[in-house]
Amino acid sequence: MKLASLIWVSALLFGVKYVMDWAYTAWLPQHYIFNPQTVNEICNGVLAQYKEKPDYEVESLLTDVRDALAEHYGDKYINEYLNENWVFNNAGGAMGQMLILHASVSEYLILFGTAVGTEGHSGVHYADDYFTILHGEETAALPYALKPEVYTPGMTHHLQSGVAKQYSMPSGSFALELAQGWIPCMLPFGFLDTFSSTLDLYTLYRTVVLTAKDMGKNLLINKKF
């Protein structure tokens, strides 16, 4: 009886994995509204305007990136830039701060960075992650690497689904992060550090509320999966 149950559970898990893999390549992409190359071009278009402004405020750059995205994709898909909606993010041993610009079941778009610097594990995700540096830099490495990958403003670090890296960002580094795939599968990575180390339940609460609110809006109002 135990062997039969084990076989049944194994078959069920295999079936679920098969369906999710099929949907990842054949169904979810039909619901994407963001294009990684286009997002990179938008970021670089804004960065080009700041090349002659060596003493610019980082917040001005971030708000201009948000506005350029809204101009291209529409305000209904891109949230407002509000200081009160920035939240801490602890994941993989790294700590940063993020502002959710868009969240749905198949995609998220956030501003992510750190005022003081951070380093940690990228996580292993059921999604492709595109990390475009806006200010500062990011370094990353695979487990066998003896030299770091270095990403500077305008460059996009593509972390493929299922791949793990160590990464770091020095003080004052910020990026635009686009993730596409099974976004709900990424949420535990962003939440578990709360229970294992930080115990920052208020930040967890605000993150859940902001994420759920935007996912619900895009699912029900914008008809966006």
C-alpha positions, 0 to 999 in steps of 0.5 A, spaced: 500 500 500 505 504 501 509 503 495 502 504 491 501 511 494 508 513 493 508 511 485 501 515 485 504 521 488 510 521 484 506 520 478 502 526 480 508 530 481 511 528 475 504 530 471 504 537 475 511 538 473 510 536 466 504 541 465 508 547 468 514 546 464 509 546 458 506 552 460 512 556 461 514 555 454 508 555 450 502 559 454 505 564 459 509 567 454 503 569 450 501 573 457 507 577 457 507 585 455 514 586 457 520 585 452 527 584 455 530 588 449 525 593 449 526 595 457 533 595 456 533 600 450 528 604 455 533 604 460 539 606 456 535 612 453 534 615 460 541 613 462 543 617 455 540 623 458 544 623 464 551 622 461 552 630 461 549 630 468 555 627 473 551 630 479 544 628 478 540 625 484 539 618 483 531 619 485 531 623 479 533 617 474 529 612 477 523 616 476 525 618 469 525 610 468 519 609 471 515 615 467 519 612 460 516 605 462 509 608 463 509 612 456 511 606 452 507 601 456 501 605 459 500 607 466 495 602 467 501 597 467 506 601 471 505 603 478 506 610 480 513 612 483 511 613 491 516 613 496 512 610 501 511 604 497 519 602 497 520 596 502 526 592 504 527 585 501 531 580 504 532 574 500 538 569 499 542 572 505 542 579 501 538 585 503 536 591 499 530 595 497 524 595 492 519 598 489 514 594 485 512 597 478 508 591 476 506 585 478 502 579 475 502 571 475 507 571 469 511 577 470 514 583 475 517 589 474 521 592 480 526 598 482 531 594 486 537 597 489 541 598 496 543 604 499 548 601 503 551 595 499 549 588 499 551 581 497 548 574 497 545 568 493 540 569 487 536 564 488 533 558 483 527 561 480 522 558 475 523 564 471 528 568 467 530 574 470 533 581 467 537 585 471 538 592 468 543 596 472 541 604 472 546 606 477 552 603 481 554 596 479 552 589 480 558 583 480 555 576 479 559 569 479 557 561 477 560 556 482 566 555 478 568 562 476 574 565 478 573 572 476 566 576 477 561 578 471 561 585 472 555 589 470 555 597 469 549 602 468 545 600 461 548 593 462 542 587 463 544 581 467 540 575 464 539 570 470 536 564 466 531 559 470 534 554 474 541 557 475 544 560 481 549 565 482 552 569 488 551 576 487 553 583 490 552 590 489 556 596 492 553 602 496 548 606 492 547 601 486 540 601 483 537 597 477 530 595 474 529 588 474 524 584 470 522 577 471 518 573 467 515 566 468 512 562 474 512 568 479 508 565 485 514 560 485 519 566 486 515 569 492 517 564 498 525 566 496 523 573 498 519 571 504 522 565 508 528 570 511 523 573 515 521 567 519 528 564 519 532 571 521 529 578 520 522 577 523 520 583 520 513 582 520 511 589 518 515 589 511 512 582 510 505 584 511 507 590 506 510 586 501 504 581 501 499 587 500 502 591 495 504 584 491 497 581 492 494 588 490 497 589 484 496 582 482 489 582 483 489 589 479 492 586 473 488 579 473 481 583 474 482 590 471 487 589 466 485 582 464 493 581 465 495 574 467 
